[in-house]
Amino acid sequence: MACHATGYNNTPTDCYACHQTDFANADDPNHVENGFPTTCETCHTTAAWEPANFDHNQTNFPLTGAHSPLDCMACHATGYNNTPTDCYACHQTDFANADDPNHVENGFPTTCETCHTTAAWEPANFNHNQTSFPLTGAHTPLDCLACHANGYNNTPTECYACHQTDFVNADDPDHVASGFPTTCETCHTTAAWEPANFNHNQTSFPLTGAHTPLDCLACHANGYNNTPTECYACHQTDFVNADDPDHVASGFPTTCETCHTTAAWEPANFNHNQTSFPLTGAHTPLDCLACHANGYNNTPTECYACHQTDFVNADDPDHVASGFPTTCETCHTTAAWEPANFNHNQTSFPLTGAHTPLDCLACHANGYNNTPTDCYACHQSDYVNADDPDHLANGFPTTCETCHSTSGWEPSTFNHDQTNFPLTGKHRNRDCLDCHSGGYSNTSALCYSCHQSDYEDAEDHVRNNYPHTCEDCHNTSNWDDD
């Protein structure tokens, strides 16, 4: 009752809830005046309220270097909550008074830790190679102001920002006249502005085959920005003039790379097996126009598109009268339209037990599309007529598979231990209706739902406001064995 004087539900677990008086009366140091947080466990343990200990190194601000010997009030003069952890908050004066170099005049950022450590404010050191812009090549010996004449914040890192004059004055080749992009690093390195080199194979369009020896302007006559990479952009004339076969008349797609390579425009070759529709079986020797009479774009790949006549004329069995689906590949292969075969075990409803020898129409009298797979759809009569026990009177669920298998409707069995409520102890030998008097659907698994009277008859449960989670103290072997 020391902690549960107001009952056992929703008892607070934070230290301050019980130790508010200890916190308020603490005077060495005074917790209230110093603005200490009320998370007592920061300094205290359950061994005793005193002595207490605080380890700053277990916070998100470990004390290192010159911070270690400082008195707490040096940083916490205004209290202990929301103390800033950025260096500038304490070192603003150091920043403002720094004169070698002058931090304010040079526009240095206030992220002191960039150059300083906790060892001491001086000496300081800045390593450009630990930034997002390491210094390499000709950048290394430069004076800081060569790039930071306008300050140190938001200094641009793209080459063109410093090398615009180099770009404009370049004349071999003339960068402006040629429409070169301003991404200098494409051809230049930090070693020096000259010589420069461009490797097309490091772009998204490597040069191969007949593209390799071409002069740059063969493809870049209109400049170097947004040059198209699709073949047709350069080979439109080749496409239009092709006559064996005639690409335009045949409605060929303009994705030249489907049949051509960079080795040469001719000879060309098309391999249907590298498409999303490989040719197999009886499809292999067909003439292209057998399937592409209407052109080569958006040719349907479903069997029925070509085999509608075969489907309609099929009479053994009659596909239309039987309501067969038009997914021909369910029973047919590319070897030939006949013979055909259907394997129910490759569907989402394999046939087992007494289902195996049934005639198709026993389940598909209404057709083959959207045939229900739940047992009750076919076995409603079996369910309604069952009398040992009476399924309707007892309110049994219609999930027949809970007790029945495909071997036969009878005999059936139910194993409660395979449910989410296994029977143990004194539950095991009870009659089903002891717990399922209201039916078998949505039966509560909470102890209290059956044992409310036991709870209310217990001498002290109601008086002490015990929780209704009976299993905290009781087990299924004996209600009184707690």
C-alpha positions as CSV (number, residue, x, y, z in Angstrom):
1,M,0.0,0.0,0.0
2,A,3.0,2.3,0.2
3,C,2.7,2.9,-3.5
4,H,-0.8,1.7,-4.2
5,A,-2.8,3.7,-1.6
6,T,-5.1,4.9,-4.3
7,G,-5.6,1.5,-5.9
8,Y,-3.7,-0.7,-8.4
9,N,-4.8,0.7,-11.7
10,N,-2.7,3.3,-13.5
11,T,-0.2,3.6,-10.7
12,P,2.5,6.1,-11.8
13,T,6.0,4.7,-12.4
14,D,8.0,7.9,-12.6
15,C,10.2,8.6,-9.5
16,Y,8.9,12.1,-8.9
17,A,5.4,10.9,-8.3
18,C,6.5,9.3,-5.0
19,H,9.6,11.5,-4.3
20,Q,8.2,15.0,-4.8
21,T,8.8,15.8,-1.1
22,D,12.4,14.5,-1.3
23,F,13.0,16.7,-4.4
24,A,11.4,19.8,-2.8
25,N,13.4,19.4,0.5
26,A,16.8,18.7,-1.1
27,D,19.2,21.5,-0.1
28,D,22.7,20.3,-1.1
29,P,22.3,21.3,-3.8
30,N,18.9,23.0,-3.7
31,H,17.0,21.2,-6.4
32,V,14.2,23.8,-6.8
33,E,16.4,26.9,-6.8
34,N,18.8,25.3,-9.2
35,G,16.1,24.3,-11.6
36,F,17.0,20.6,-11.5
37,P,14.8,18.4,-13.8
38,T,12.4,16.1,-12.0
39,T,13.9,12.9,-13.6
40,C,15.2,11.7,-10.3
41,E,16.8,8.6,-11.8
42,T,19.4,10.8,-13.5
43,C,21.3,11.1,-10.2
44,H,19.6,8.7,-7.8
45,T,19.2,4.9,-7.6
46,T,16.8,2.7,-5.9
47,A,19.5,1.8,-3.3
48,A,18.7,5.0,-1.4
49,W,17.9,8.6,-2.0
50,E,21.3,9.5,-0.7
51,P,24.1,9.5,-1.7
52,A,23.4,10.7,-5.3
53,N,25.7,10.9,-8.2
54,F,25.6,12.6,-11.7
55,D,27.8,11.5,-14.6
56,H,27.9,14.1,-17.3
57,N,29.6,11.6,-19.6
58,Q,26.4,9.6,-19.8
59,T,24.5,12.5,-21.3
60,N,24.5,13.7,-24.9
61,F,27.2,16.2,-23.9
62,P,30.2,14.4,-22.4
63,L,32.8,16.6,-20.7
64,T,36.2,16.6,-22.3
65,G,39.3,18.7,-22.2
66,A,38.9,22.1,-20.5
67,H,35.2,21.4,-19.9
68,S,36.0,18.7,-17.3
69,P,37.1,20.8,-14.3
70,L,34.5,23.5,-14.7
71,D,32.0,24.2,-11.9
72,C,28.5,23.2,-12.8
73,M,27.3,26.8,-12.6
74,A,29.8,27.9,-15.2
75,C,27.4,26.5,-17.9
76,H,24.2,26.1,-15.9
77,A,23.9,29.6,-14.3
78,T,20.3,29.8,-15.7
79,G,19.3,26.3,-14.6
80,Y,19.6,22.8,-16.0
81,N,16.8,22.5,-18.4
82,N,17.4,23.2,-22.1
83,T,21.0,24.2,-21.6
84,P,22.4,24.9,-25.1
85,T,25.1,22.5,-26.4
86,D,26.5,24.6,-29.3
87,C,29.9,26.1,-28.6
88,Y,29.0,29.7,-29.6
89,A,26.4,29.9,-26.8
90,C,29.3,30.0,-24.2
91,H,32.1,31.3,-26.5
92,Q,30.4,34.2,-28.1
93,T,32.9,36.6,-26.5
94,D,35.9,34.5,-27.6
95,F,34.5,34.6,-31.2
96,A,33.9,38.4,-31.1
97,N,37.4,39.2,-29.7
98,A,39.4,36.9,-32.0
99,D,41.7,39.0,-34.1
100,D,44.2,36.6,-35.7
101,P,42.3,36.2,-37.9
102,N,39.4,38.5,-37.1
103,H,36.4,36.2,-37.0
104,V,33.7,38.9,-37.4
105,E,35.3,40.8,-40.2
106,N,36.1,37.7,-42.1
107,G,32.6,36.4,-41.8
108,F,33.6,33.2,-40.1
109,P,30.8,30.8,-39.3
110,T,29.9,30.4,-35.6
111,T,30.4,26.7,-35.6
112,C,33.4,27.0,-33.3
113,E,34.1,23.2,-33.4
114,T,35.1,23.5,-37.0
115,C,38.6,24.8,-35.9
116,H,38.6,24.6,-32.1
117,T,38.6,21.6,-29.7
118,T,37.8,21.3,-26.0
119,A,41.5,21.2,-25.2
120,A,41.6,25.0,-25.3
121,W,40.3,27.9,-27.3
122,E,43.9,28.4,-28.7
123,P,45.7,27.1,-30.7
124,A,43.1,26.5,-33.4
125,N,43.3,24.5,-36.6
126,F,41.2,24.2,-39.8
127,N,41.5,21.2,-42.1
128,H,39.7,21.9,-45.4
129,N,40.0,18.2,-46.3
130,Q,37.5,17.3,-43.6
131,T,34.9,19.5,-45.3
132,S,32.6,18.6,-48.3
133,F,35.2,20.4,-50.5
134,P,38.7,18.8,-49.9
135,L,41.6,20.8,-51.5
136,T,43.5,19.0,-54.2
137,G,45.9,19.9,-56.9
138,A,46.3,23.6,-57.7
139,H,43.7,24.4,-55.0
140,T,46.0,23.3,-52.2
141,P,48.5,26.3,-52.0
142,L,45.9,29.0,-52.5
143,D,45.3,31.7,-49.9
144,C,42.0,31.4,-48.1
145,L,40.7,34.7,-49.5
146,A,41.3,33.6,-53.1
147,C,38.0,31.7,-52.7
148,H,36.5,33.3,-49.6
149,A,36.8,37.0,-50.6
150,N,33.1,37.4,-49.8
151,G,33.2,35.5,-46.5
152,Y,33.1,31.8,-45.5
153,N,29.3,31.2,-45.5
154,N,27.7,29.6,-48.5
155,T,30.9,29.7,-50.6
156,P,29.9,28.1,-54.0
157,T,31.7,24.8,-54.8
158,E,30.9,24.5,-58.5
159,C,34.0,25.2,-60.6
160,Y,32.4,27.7,-62.9
161,A,31.9,30.1,-59.9
162,C,35.6,30.7,-59.8
163,H,36.6,29.8,-63.4
164,Q,34.0,31.7,-65.4
165,T,36.8,33.9,-67.0
166,D,38.8,30.7,-67.9
167,F,35.6,29.3,-69.6
168,V,34.8,32.5,-71.5
169,N,38.4,33.0,-72.7
170,A,38.9,29.4,-73.8
171,D,39.5,29.3,-77.6
172,D,40.8,25.8,-78.5
173,P,38.0,24.9,-78.7
174,D,35.9,28.0,-78.1
175,H,33.7,27.0,-75.2
176,V,31.0,29.7,-75.7
177,A,30.7,29.3,-79.4
178,S,30.6,25.5,-79.1
179,G,27.9,25.7,-76.5
180,F,29.9,23.7,-74.0
181,P,28.2,23.1,-70.6
182,T,29.6,25.0,-67.6
183,T,30.4,21.8,-65.7
184,C,34.1,22.4,-65.9
185,E,35.0,19.1,-64.1
186,T,33.7,17.1,-67.1
187,C,37.0,17.8,-68.9
188,H,39.2,19.6,-66.4
189,T,40.9,18.5,-63.1
190,T,42.3,20.4,-60.1
191,A,45.8,19.7,-61.4
192,A,45.6,22.6,-63.8
193,W,43.1,24.3,-66.2
194,E,45.2,22.9,-69.1
195,P,45.6,20.4,-70.5
196,A,42.0,19.2,-70.5
197,N,40.5,15.8,-71.5
198,F,37.0,14.5,-72.1
199,N,36.1,10.8,-71.9
200,H,32.8,10.1,-73.5
201,N,32.8,6.6,-71.9
202,Q,32.4,8.1,-68.5
203,T,29.1,9.7,-69.5
204,S,25.6,8.1,-69.7
205,F,26.3,7.5,-73.4
206,P,29.6,5.5,-73.9
207,L,30.8,5.5,-77.5
208,T,31.0,2.0,-79.1
209,G,31.3,0.6,-82.6
210,A,30.8,3.1,-85.4
211,H,30.2,5.9,-83.0
212,T,33.8,5.8,-81.7
213,P,35.7,7.6,-84.5
214,L,33.0,10.2,-85.2
215,D,33.9,13.9,-84.9
216,C,32.2,15.6,-81.9
217,L,30.1,17.9,-84.2
218,A,28.6,14.9,-86.0
219,C,26.3,14.5,-83.0
220,H,26.7,17.9,-81.3
221,A,26.1,20.2,-84.2
222,N,23.5,22.0,-82.1
223,G,25.6,22.2,-79.0
224,Y,26.4,20.0,-76.1
225,N,23.5,20.5,-73.8
226,N,20.5,18.1,-73.9
227,T,21.9,16.2,-76.8
228,P,19.3,13.4,-77.5
229,T,20.6,9.8,-76.9
230,E,17.9,7.8,-78.7
231,C,19.1,6.3,-82.0
232,Y,16.2,7.7,-84.1
233,A,17.3,11.3,-83.4
234,C,20.3,10.8,-85.6
235,H,19.1,7.9,-87.7
236,Q,15.7,9.1,-88.8
237,T,16.9,9.2,-92.5
238,D,18.1,5.6,-92.3
239,F,14.8,4.5,-90.8
240,V,12.7,6.3,-93.5
241,N,14.9,5.0,-96.4
242,A,15.0,1.4,-95.2
243,D,13.2,-0.9,-97.8
244,D,14.1,-4.5,-96.9
245,P,11.8,-4.5,-95.1
246,D,10.1,-1.1,-95.5
247,H,10.2,0.3,-91.9
248,V,7.5,2.9,-92.5
249,A,5.1,0.7,-94.5
250,S,5.5,-2.1,-92.0
251,G,4.9,0.2,-89.0
252,F,8.1,-0.6,-87.3
253,P,8.8,1.1,-84.0
254,T,11.5,3.8,-84.0
255,T,13.5,2.1,-81.3
256,C,16.3,1.3,-83.7
257,E,18.4,-0.6,-81.1
258,T,15.8,-3.4,-81.1
259,C,17.3,-4.7,-84.3
260,H,20.5,-2.6,-85.0
261,T,23.8,-2.3,-83.1
262,T,26.4,0.4,-83.1
263,A,28.7,-1.8,-85.3
264,A,26.8,-0.6,-88.4
265,W,23.2,0.1,-89.5
266,E,23.4,-3.0,-91.7
267,P,23.1,-6.0,-91.3
268,A,20.3,-5.9,-88.7
269,N,18.8,-8.7,-86.6
270,F,15.8,-9.1,-84.4
271,N,15.6,-11.7,-81.7
272,H,12.1,-12.2,-80.5
273,N,13.3,-14.2,-77.5
274,Q,14.9,-11.1,-76.0
275,T,11.5,-9.4,-75.8
276,S,8.8,-9.8,-73.2
277,F,7.2,-12.4,-75.5
278,P,9.7,-15.2,-76.4
279,L,8.6,-17.4,-79.3
280,T,8.2,-21.1,-78.4
281,G,6.5,-24.1,-79.9
282,A,4.2,-23.4,-82.8
283,H,4.8,-19.7,-82.6
284,T,8.5,-20.1,-83.6
285,P,8.1,-20.7,-87.4
286,L,5.3,-18.2,-88.0
287,D,5.8,-15.3,-90.4
288,C,6.0,-11.9,-88.6
289,L,2.8,-10.6,-90.2
290,A,0.8,-13.6,-88.7
291,C,0.8,-11.7,-85.5
292,H,1.8,-8.2,-86.6
293,A,-0.7,-7.6,-89.5
294,N,-1.7,-4.3,-87.8
295,G,1.8,-3.2,-87.1
296,Y,4.5,-3.7,-84.5
297,N,3.4,-1.3,-81.8
298,N,1.2,-2.4,-78.9
299,T,0.7,-5.9,-80.3
300,P,-1.4,-7.8,-77.7
301,T,0.3,-10.7,-75.9
302,E,-2.7,-12.5,-74.5
303,C,-3.5,-15.8,-76.3
304,Y,-7.2,-14.9,-76.8
305,A,-6.3,-11.9,-79.0
306,C,-5.1,-14.4,-81.7
307,H,-7.0,-17.5,-80.7
308,Q,-10.6,-16.1,-80.3
309,T,-11.8,-18.3,-83.2
310,D,-10.2,-21.4,-81.7
311,F,-12.0,-20.6,-78.4
312,V,-15.4,-20.0,-80.0
313,N,-15.3,-23.1,-82.2
314,A,-14.1,-25.5,-79.5
315,D,-16.8,-28.1,-78.8
316,D,-15.2,-30.8,-76.7
317,P,-16.0,-29.3,-74.3
318,D,-17.9,-26.3,-75.7
319,H,-15.9,-23.3,-74.2
320,V,-18.6,-20.7,-74.7
321,A,-21.5,-22.8,-73.4
322,S,-19.4,-23.9,-70.4
323,G,-18.4,-20.4,-69.5
324,F,-14.7,-21.1,-69.7
325,P,-12.4,-18.2,-69.0
326,T,-10.5,-16.7,-72.0
327,T,-7.1,-17.3,-70.4
328,C,-6.2,-19.9,-72.9
329,E,-2.8,-20.7,-71.3
330,T,-4.6,-22.2,-68.4
331,C,-5.1,-25.4,-70.4
332,H,-3.2,-24.9,-73.7
333,T,0.5,-24.6,-74.5
334,T,2.4,-23.2,-77.5
335,A,3.1,-26.7,-78.7
336,A,-0.4,-26.9,-80.3
337,W,-4.0,-25.9,-79.6
338,E,-4.8,-29.6,-79.1
339,P,-4.5,-31.7,-77.0
340,A,-5.2,-29.5,-74.0
341,N,-4.8,-30.2,-70.3
342,F,-6.0,-28.6,-67.1
343,N,-4.2,-29.3,-63.7
344,H,-6.4,-28.1,-60.9
345,N,-3.5,-28.6,-58.5
346,Q,-1.7,-25.7,-60.1
347,T,-4.5,-23.3,-59.2
348,S,-5.1,-21.6,-55.8
349,F,-7.5,-24.5,-55.0
350,P,-5.7,-27.9,-55.3
351,L,-8.0,-30.9,-55.4
352,T,-7.6,-33.3,-52.5
353,G,-9.5,-36.2,-50.9
354,A,-13.1,-36.5,-52.0
355,H,-12.8,-33.5,-54.3
356,T,-10.4,-35.3,-56.6
357,P,-12.8,-37.6,-58.5
358,L,-15.6,-35.0,-58.9
359,D,-16.9,-34.0,-62.3
360,C,-16.0,-30.4,-63.1
361,L,-19.7,-29.3,-63.2
362,A,-20.2,-30.5,-59.6
363,C,-18.5,-27.2,-58.6
364,H,-18.6,-25.2,-61.8
365,A,-22.3,-25.5,-62.7
366,N,-22.5,-21.7,-62.9
367,G,-19.3,-21.4,-65.0
368,Y,-15.6,-21.2,-64.3
369,N,-15.2,-17.5,-63.4
370,N,-15.3,-16.4,-59.7
371,T,-16.1,-19.9,-58.4
372,P,-16.2,-19.6,-54.6
373,T,-13.5,-21.5,-52.7
374,D,-15.0,-21.5,-49.2
375,C,-16.4,-24.8,-48.1
376,Y,-19.8,-23.5,-47.1
377,A,-20.6,-22.4,-50.6
378,C,-20.9,-26.1,-51.7
379,H,-21.7,-27.6,-48.3
380,Q,-24.5,-25.4,-47.0
381,S,-27.0,-28.4,-47.1
382,D,-24.5,-30.6,-45.1
383,Y,-24.2,-27.8,-42.5
384,V,-28.0,-27.2,-42.2
385,N,-28.8,-30.9,-42.0
386,A,-26.1,-31.8,-39.5
387,D,-27.8,-33.0,-36.2
388,D,-25.0,-34.6,-34.2
389,P,-24.4,-31.9,-33.0
390,D,-27.0,-29.6,-34.5
391,H,-24.9,-26.9,-36.2
392,L,-27.7,-24.3,-36.5
393,A,-29.0,-24.8,-33.0
394,N,-25.5,-24.5,-31.5
395,G,-24.6,-21.5,-33.6
396,F,-21.5,-23.2,-35.2
397,P,-19.5,-20.9,-37.5
398,T,-19.7,-21.7,-41.2
399,T,-16.0,-22.3,-41.6
400,C,-16.4,-26.0,-42.2
401,E,-12.7,-26.6,-42.5
402,T,-12.4,-26.0,-38.7
403,C,-13.7,-29.5,-38.0
404,H,-14.0,-31.2,-41.4
405,S,-11.4,-32.3,-44.0
406,T,-11.7,-33.1,-47.7
407,S,-11.4,-36.8,-46.9
408,G,-15.1,-36.9,-46.1
409,W,-17.8,-34.8,-44.4
410,E,-17.9,-37.4,-41.6
411,P,-16.2,-38.2,-39.2
412,S,-15.2,-34.7,-38.1
413,T,-13.1,-33.5,-35.2
414,F,-12.3,-30.3,-33.5
415,N,-9.0,-29.6,-31.7
416,H,-9.3,-26.6,-29.4
417,D,-5.5,-26.7,-28.8
418,Q,-5.0,-25.5,-32.4
419,T,-7.0,-22.3,-31.8
420,N,-5.7,-19.2,-30.1
421,F,-7.2,-20.5,-26.8
422,P,-5.7,-23.9,-26.0
423,L,-7.5,-25.8,-23.2
424,T,-5.4,-26.5,-20.1
425,G,-6.1,-27.5,-16.5
426,K,-9.8,-27.5,-15.6
427,H,-10.8,-26.0,-18.9
428,R,-9.9,-29.2,-20.7
429,N,-12.9,-31.4,-19.5
430,R,-15.6,-28.8,-19.7
431,D,-18.7,-29.2,-21.9
432,C,-18.5,-26.9,-24.9
433,L,-21.7,-25.0,-23.9
434,D,-20.1,-24.0,-20.6
435,C,-18.2,-21.4,-22.5
436,H,-20.1,-21.2,-25.8
437,S,-23.7,-20.9,-24.5
438,G,-24.0,-17.8,-26.6
439,G,-22.7,-19.4,-29.7
440,Y,-19.2,-20.1,-31.1
441,S,-18.5,-16.8,-32.9
442,N,-16.6,-14.1,-31.1
443,T,-16.4,-16.0,-27.8
444,S,-14.4,-13.8,-25.3
445,A,-11.0,-15.2,-24.2
446,L,-10.8,-13.0,-21.1
447,C,-11.0,-14.9,-17.8
448,Y,-13.2,-12.2,-16.3
449,S,-16.0,-12.8,-18.9
450,C,-16.6,-16.3,-17.3
451,H,-15.2,-15.7,-13.8
452,Q,-17.0,-12.4,-13.0
453,S,-19.0,-14.1,-10.1
454,D,-15.8,-15.6,-8.7
455,Y,-14.2,-12.2,-8.7
456,E,-17.2,-10.5,-7.0
457,D,-17.5,-13.3,-4.4
458,A,-13.8,-13.0,-3.4
459,E,-13.7,-11.1,-0.1
460,D,-11.1,-8.4,-1.0
461,H,-11.1,-8.1,-4.8
462,V,-13.9,-5.5,-5.1
463,R,-12.9,-3.7,-1.9
464,N,-9.2,-3.3,-3.0
465,N,-10.2,-2.5,-6.6
466,Y,-8.1,-5.4,-8.0
467,P,-7.7,-5.5,-11.8
468,H,-9.9,-7.8,-13.8
469,T,-6.9,-9.7,-15.3
470,C,-7.5,-12.8,-13.3
471,E,-4.5,-14.6,-14.9
472,D,-2.2,-12.3,-13.0
473,C,-2.8,-14.4,-9.8
474,H,-4.8,-17.5,-10.9
475,N,-4.2,-20.4,-13.2
476,T,-6.4,-22.9,-15.0
477,S,-5.5,-25.8,-12.5
478,N,-7.1,-24.3,-9.5
479,W,-8.9,-20.9,-9.0
480,D,-7.8,-20.8,-5.3
481,D,-4.2,-21.9,-5.9
482,D,-2.7,-18.4,-6.0
